[in-house]
Amino acid sequence: MSKFTISLVCLIIACSPTYASTDSLFVVLDKTLTKKKEYTQKKLSKISNLKQKLNDDYSEKERYKINRQIFEEYKGISFDSSLTYANILQEEALKLNESSKIEESKIDLAFILLSAGMFKETQEVVDRINIKDLKKDSKVTYFILKARYYYDLCDFVRNNNYCDKYTNLGNQFADSAINLSVPQSYSYHFISGLKNLRSGNLDKAYEDYSLLIQNPELTDHQYAIIASTLSYVYEQKNEAEKSVELLIKAAIADIRSATKENIAMFKLADYLFKKNDNKRAYSYIQEAMADAEFYSARHRQFAVGTLLPIIGGKQLKLVEEQRSLIFKYATAITFLTLVIIIFIVITVKQNKKLKLAQASIIKANSTLREKNIELTDVNLAIREANRIKDEYIGYYFNVNSEYIDKIERFKKSVSQRLSAKRFDDIAQIIERIDLKKEREDLSVGFDKVFIKLFPNFLEEFNKLFDKEDQIVLPEGQILNPELRIFALIRLGIHNNDRIAKILNFSVNTVYSYKTRIKSKSYISNEEFEDRIMEIKGE
């Protein structure tokens, strides 16, 4: 059994019963209930692992020890399984032939029978116990069991004539347990508190249980027992709020320890029923019944069964009232819905007309946007064409001006030599004219103007090729012949004859250059020149 962590102690088992409000504790309880199956499965898995150990080759003493562990785990979760392992413990004790263990196993069996409300059977087992063979701790357990037997018998018969007798007998055995217990120990305060409670000494009972509940070493199961009993003390002292808070904490501890033989959830359901919180009461009484059925204790099922139909009946009545109220609301809502539907139909018709008008407007706007886009593209093309035109007109006039100056100088020089009849000098002047250089200068001038208009031309051009096929120009060179051809194409000159005349190439040379360049590109021949035209200017 795991011990409470510090965080849980701070949250739900603070020693002061007023530490947390009832509402917040109910939230914790409901959240814990969602993990109920998880806690139960964890307990069953632990038992299964212990049973698995019995398949190994252990000594008789080890087997007895493992079977006792299984019994302890089963004690609060299943009556039938607890009874089975109580009998197994007797058999194992007999094999060991240890008198103390034999008598202890009888105490275990009697405890299970008493928990199930089987008083006659309990008495038969208790009468067979030889106290002399018990160790001191076991004697304390024996006397506590005897005291509980008579106290529970009083609760069962509910007759004052018998109850006084049973209570006195219970007190005598409680005194024996107290005398043998270690002072201030758990068993000492537990049986002392129980005796004081049964004797009507509520203040002393409160002292005993208050000391116990502050013990951080308590297991979940022990805490549930003490909290539940202390809750009863507060109830008898008419301190209902503190009583119910402890009852909720006890229920939480029962769930965490996977204890099915419990009383807290049942008493909590009864309290909530009396407070008219029927929804929660019905939920908790169902949990209490599920635990009682799981444990298979008939007397506990009977006790829960007496309250379950009462709470269930009230819950059914509340459900019927809610159903009737819902029907009235549904009728009103139906009427309102019909009115709304009529308005919707009218609105839909109006919306259809509005949508048709809106569709026409949208269509007209869409057409207008398309035209605007086309006009924008045309304007951009016109602006670019104008820019190219302006640039090349300026370039054309500069070049022509330079050539006119050269022709004028040439004419003047030739005229002077003709007048002087220096014909040999004229021949030398003509020989000095380098047409090839003139053409190269013309090309360089063209290149500079073009790159000014399209500074990223080479970079964008190379994007149409794989890396190994891209053009890399020598340092200082602006364009090469192939690039000039496609530069002219980008300027809108697509005719091979015109390109050939401009660049002083043959038509075949232009065609050959274009074919060779296009064949290297991953772009199709048909698309290549379109992609060239998409290259943007500055």
Protein Blocks (a to p, Z undefined) as FASTA:
>chain_A
ZZddfklmmmmmcfblklpcfklmmmmmmmmmmmmmmmmmmmmmmmmmmmmmmmpccdfk
lmmmmmmmmmmmmmmmomklmmmmmmmmmmmmmmnopaklmmmmmmmmmmmmmmnopakl
mmmmmmmpcfklpcfklmmmmmmmmmmmmmmmmmmnopaklmmmmmmmmmmmmmmmmmmp
cghiaklmmmmmmmmmmnopamlmmmmmmmmmmpmkbcfklmmmmmmmmmmmmmmnopak
lmmmmmmmmmmmmmmnopabdfklmmmmmmmmmnopaklmmmmmmmmmmmmmmnopaklm
mmmmmmmmmmmmmmmmmmmmmmmmmmmmmmmmmmmmmmmmmmmmmmmmmmmmmmmmmmmm
mmmmmmmmmmmmmmmmmmmmmmmmmmmmmmmmmmmmmmmmmmmmmmmmmmmmmmmmmmno
paklmmmmmmmpcfklmmmmmmmmmmmmmmmmmmmlmmmmmmmpcfklpccddehiabdf
klmmmmmmmnopabfklmmmmnopafklmmmmmmmmmmmpmbdfklmmmmmmmpccZZ
